[in-house]
Amino acid sequence: MKAEREQEYYDVFARRKRDEPLEHIGTVGASEASDAEVFAFKLYDQWKWTEQFVVRRADIIEVVQTP
């Protein structure tokens, strides 16, 4: 029996046009990055994106936080 991997959260960023800023459009949960790619593509398909990214939340480094 294959061991289940723990699910992690991935933040999804996208832009519709190249000259638009990248925006956070949502979050997906997945046990592997490749699954997160598929989930983001399928879940956030309401627009025709020029670019779409998933970033494992644990890999995001906070630089500035305002209260």
C-alpha positions, 0 to 999 in steps of 0.5 A, spaced: 500 500 500 502 506 497 503 511 503 499 518 503 503 524 502 501 530 506 497 535 503 500 542 502 497 549 500 499 552 494 497 559 492 495 561 485 497 567 481 495 569 474 494 575 469 490 576 463 494 580 459 502 581 459 502 588 461 497 587 467 500 586 474 500 578 477 494 577 482 493 572 487 486 568 485 486 563 490 489 557 493 489 549 492 491 543 496 495 538 493 500 533 495 504 534 489 506 540 485 504 537 479 497 536 482 497 543 484 498 545 477 492 541 474 487 543 480 489 550 479 488 550 471 481 546 472 479 550 478 481 557 476 479 556 468 473 562 468 478 567 464 483 565 459 490 567 463 496 569 459 500 566 465 498 562 471 503 560 477 502 556 483 507 557 489 507 552 495 505 556 501 511 554 505 516 557 500 513 564 500 518 568 504 515 574 507 519 581 506 514 586 509 508 585 513 504 591 515 500 591 522 
